[in-house]
Amino acid sequence: MSYIDLYYRPDKDLVCEFYVEPAKGLSVKEAAEHLAGESSVGTWTEVQTSTPRIRKMAAKVFSIKGNQVKIAYPQELFEPGNMPQIMSSIAGNIFGMKVVENLRLLDIDFPKDIVKSFKGPEIGLEDLRKITGIKGRPILGTIYKPKLGLNPWEMEELAYRVYSAGLDYTKDDENLCSMSFNKFEDRVPRILGVADKIKSEQGRTVIYAANITAPAHEMLKRAQLVKDHGGKCIMIDIMTAGWSGLQYIREQNLGMIIHAHRAMHAAFTRNPKHGISMLAIAKAARLCGVTALHAGTVVGKMEGPKEEVVQIDSFLKSDFYGMKKVMPIASGGLHPMLVPDLLKILGTDMVITFGGGLWGHPGGPESGVRAIRQSADAFMQKIPIQEYAKSHKELAEALKTWK
């Protein structure tokens, strides 16, 4: 049977766009046919058990433009609300097939019925704004540094110093969970106690994203501990915890922000000719219920083309069949000098988290916080950052330190 139908027009199908480099001796069309078969109802040879009823559920290659291929999948092929199963179909065996030299899943167009089968965010972008009370500017945060080695008492002290100086948001790094030198159950109450103290002293609601990443049953225990101590946010490394782990936590309806770190994403996303795009991952993450997602910075130390990062940010903040919007997170090698360019490109609806660009300030972490706030203020007031630095010493020191 053929899986090519260039006259087909998708209606309620799930549509995937692929970049395809066929193996030597094959055309893109031939490779695409194999991909459509393997990812739907086919196999490597004709089988007698393939009936007309089953063949109607075959995927259809309906567009081939150079190396760009679009494949439509009937909804019947997917279990509602099951992201692991969907990914096993559209991004499963096909990556190991000999018929392709390179293969990249560029984009996924989810139809309304499949979207509605997922819960999406319980706490969305607008909810995050309400919780923090921050409007009209980016939410400014930090990752505790060094990423490993600090103990709970040291983090408690550092939390008070940066929150007191005006920071909105702090988070664990992606590989800090519960180690011998920093147990989760020791760290979380201390930092959340600082958040309570800031609320009492300054009247501000500050956020701490505690990294609960672990096997699913342990993630739930840790999330409950955060909630029991008044925490409003949990962090999950969604690529390493997996879609199943993410969906499991979301479906508990804990009423907390889910901060989604994308550690390990580049194993899938970095090669422009092979793997899975960050856009496709972002769409799946929104369906599975994240509140905020690391989406790229354009500037900073992390790789990510401007066009794609803008596209991801736009999707996260777009209307998506009524599903709550997701707050983009910019993180990775950021410092005050980069803030105006970052906000100019991506807008002010975002969480920006600084690591070395705060803790490395020559005046100490409090000065690092003030420099970050000042850089954002300069942008919001439409004043060139170099000009603004003339009357703000912390920003001036930061600009001298990081060119």
N, C-alpha and C positions, 0 to 999 in steps of 0.2 A: 504494500500500500504506500501511497505517496503522502508526505506530510507538507508538501508545498502547495499553497493556494494563494497566488499573488492577487487574486480578485476578492479575497475574503476581507470583510470589514468587521473588526471586533465590535461587540455590543456590550455584553456583560462578562467578557473574558478578563482574566488576569493577563496582562501583557508585559513581556520582558524584552528589553533591548540588550543585545549582545554585540561585543566586538569579537569577530571570529577570524583567526588565521588558520586556514586548513593545513593539514599535513601535506607533505610533498606528494604531488600527483593527484590531489583532490581539488575541486573547486569550492568556493564559499557555499554555493548552493548545495553541493553534495554533503559537505560537512554539516550545514544547517539542518538538512533532512535527518541525519543521524542524531543530532542534538534534540530535535523535536520528538523523535521517536523514543529515545532513551529517557527523556524527562517527562514522558506521558505514558502511552500505552504500548510502546514498542519494545523490541529487544533486537539482538544481533541477527536474527533470522526469522523467517515467517513461521508462525505457530498455528496449529490447527484449532486451538482454543480461542483464537481471535474471531469474534462474531461481529456481524454488522452493528449490533447495539454497542459493543465495546469500541469499534472503530469510529463511531460518532464522537467519542470522547477524546480522540487524538488531538494533540496540539497542531497548530497550523502556522507554518512560516508564511507570513503575508507581506513581508517587505524585505528586500535585499538591496542595499545601496552601498556598493563597494564592500567594505568589511563589516558594515553595520547591518545587523539582522534583527528583525522583530518577530517574536513568536507569541501567538495567542493561545492561552490555555483555558479550556472550559472550566467553569467554577466547580463542576462535579468532581474534578480531580483533587480537590482540597478539602481537608477537614476544617470546618469553621472554627476559628479561634485557636488554631494550632500552628504557631510559627515554626516549631521544629519540623513539622511535616511539610509545610510549604517550602522551607529552605532545602529539605531533603530532595524535593522534586526539582525545583528550578535552579538549585546550586549544589547538586549532589554528585551523582556518578559522572555527569557530563564533563566535569573538570579532569577526570582521569581517562578520558577516551583517547585512543590513538589517532582518531580522525582529525584532532585539532592540535596544532602546534602551540597556539595561545588562545585563551578564551577569557573574556571579561564580562561579567554581568554589570552593565552600565546603569540600568534603571529598571524599576518595577512600577507598573501602573496598576494599583489595586482597585478593583471595582467596588461599588458602594456596598453590595451585599457582604463581601469579605471584610471590608472595613468595619461594618456594623457588627460583625461577629467578634470583634475584639473590644476590650474595655477602654483602651486608650488611657490617657493620663487621668488619674483621680484628682491630682493637684496640677494645674496647668500654669502657663505663663502669667495670666492675670491673677491667679490665686497667689503665686509667689510674690507678686507686687503687693498684694493686699497684706500678706503675712508680714512682710518687711516694712511696709509703709513707704517704700521708696518709689517715687514716680518721676518720670521725665529725665532720668539719668541712668547710666549703667550701675548694676550692683557690683561693688568692688570687694574682692576677696583675696585670700592667700592660701597657699599650700604650706603646711609646716615643713621647715627645712632645718637640718638635713632630713631627707625623706625617711631615713631609718636611723635609729640610734637614740633619739630623744626618749626619755621616760615620761610617765604620766604627769609627774610633778613639774618637770621642765615645761611640758606642753601647757599645763595649767597656767604657769607664770607667763609664758609667751602669749597665750590667748588673752589674758587680761591686758597685757601691754598693747597689743594691736587693736583689740576692740575699744579700749579706752581712748586710743588715738583717733578713732573714727572709722575703723574698718567695719564692713557690713557682714562679712561671710568668711569663714575659715573651713578648711577641709583637710582630711587625711590624704596622704599621697596614695597612689594606686596599690603599692605593695606593703602598706602598713595595715595590718589586720589585728592579730593578737599574738604577739611574740613574748618570749620570756622576759625581755626587758621593757615591754610595754603591753600589758594585758588589756584587752578591750574593756573588760568590766572595771578596770581601775581608771582608764583614760576617760571614758565617756562621762561618768558622773562628775568628774572634776571640771571638764571643759563646759559641760552644760550648767554646772554651778556658776561658772564665770558668766555665762550668758544670762543667767538669772540676776547676777549682781549688776551687770550692765543695764538690764531692764530697770532695776531698782534705782541705780544711780543716774542714768541718763534718759530713761524712758524710751530707749530704742530696743527693737526686737532684732537681735543678731542671730545669724544662722551658723550652725556647726554641722557639716556633712561628715558623719561617722561612717567609715568604710566597713560595711558588714560582709563583704565578699567572703564566701566560704561555701561548703556544701549546703544545699537548700534548707535542710532542717536547722542547721546552725545559723544561717542567715535570718531565719524567722525569730530564733531566740534573741539574736543580737538586735534586730529591729524592735522587738518588744521591750528590750532593756532600754533602748533609746527613748521609746515612747513613755515608758514608766518614769523616766527622769525628766520628762517635759520636753524632750527633743522634738524638733520639727522636720528633721531631714536625715535621710540615710543615703549612703553612696554605695553603688554596685558597679564593679568592673564587668560590664555587661557581656563583653566578648569572651572572657574567661569563665564567668559564671554561666553563660549560655542563655539562650532564649527561654528555655524551660525554667531556669532559676529566676529569671527576671519576671516571667509571667506568674510564677508561683507567688512571689512576694507582692506583686501588684494586686493579685486576686484576693489577698487578705484584707484589702480595704482598710489599711492602717491609718489613713488620713495624713500621711506624711509626704513631704517632698522626696522624690526619687532622683537623686543626682547620678547621672549615668556617665561613668568614665569609660573611655573606649580603648583602654590598654589592650594591645595585641592586634588592633585593627589593621595596622600597616602590613601585617603578614598577609592580609587579604587585599588591601587597598592600594599599596604603594606602586606596584608594577602597573603602568598604564595600559599594558597589553594583556594582563592576566589577573584573575582574581575577581573580587567583588568591589564595587565602588562604595565610597563612604555615603553617597547619596542613597543607595539601596539600603545600606545598613541603617541610616537615619530614618528612612520610611518605616522599616520594620520596628525600630525602637519606639517610634511614636505610637504605632499600633499596640505595642506591648505595654505601654503605659508610663514612660519616663516623663519626668517634669522638666528636666534640663539635661542637655547632652553636649559633651565636648564635640565641637563641630569644625574646628580649625580656626586659624588666626590670620592667614595670609602673611602677616608679619610675624616675627619671632623665630624660634629655633625649629619648629616642626614643619615637615613637608606638607604641602597642600596647595594646589593651584587656585588662584584667586577666583576664577570663574566657577569652579566646583564649590568652594566654600560659600560664595555668595548664593549659589543655587541651593545648597543645603540650608543655609540660614533662612532663605525665602520660604522654602517648603515648611520648615519647622514653625514658622509664624503665619502660615497661610491657612485659609479655610480648607478643611479636609472632611467633608461630609458631616460637619457639626462637631467633630472631635476637638477637644481642647488643644490649644497651641502649646508648643514646647519652647522653653527658653534656651537659646544657644549659649554655650560656654566657650570662651576663648581662653586658652592656656598654653603655656610652653614658651619659655624664653622671653617673656614680656617684661618691659620696664617702662617707666614714665614717658620716655621719648617716643615710644611707639604708639601711645594711646590715641593721639589725634588721628593718625593714619588709620588705625584700627576702627575707630568710631566713624570716620568718614566713609570707609568702605562698607561696614556692616551695620551701622546704626547703633542706637543706644539701648535697644531692647536686648540686653545680654548680661551674663555674669562674666566678669573678667577676673581671673585668678592669677596672681603673681607669686612666683617662688623666689628665686635669687634676686629678681628685680625689686623685691621689698626687703628681704633679709640681708641683702648685700649692700644696702645703703650705708655710706660711711658714717652717717649720724646715728645708726641703730634702727631697730624696727619701727619705733614711733615715727622717726623722720621718714622712713620708707613709706609708711601709711600716708603721712601728710603729703609727700611728693606725689603719690598716686592720686590722692584726692585733688591735689592742685592741678595735675595734668588733665584730669577729667573736667574740672571746673573751667580751665582755660578753653577747652573745646566747647563746652556748653555756653560759655560767654562769647564765643567766636573771637577770642584773642589769640594771636600766634603764641605758641608755647615758649619760644625764646623771649618774647616780650613779657609774658606773664611771669617768667622766672626771675625777672629783674627785681620784682617785689616779693618774691616767695623763695626764701633761702633753701628750703628742703628740695624744691624742684630744681633750683639752680645747681645744687650739689649732685643731684641725680643726673642731670644733663652733662655734667663734667665727667661723671663716672661711666656712663653708658652713652656712647655716641650714636 
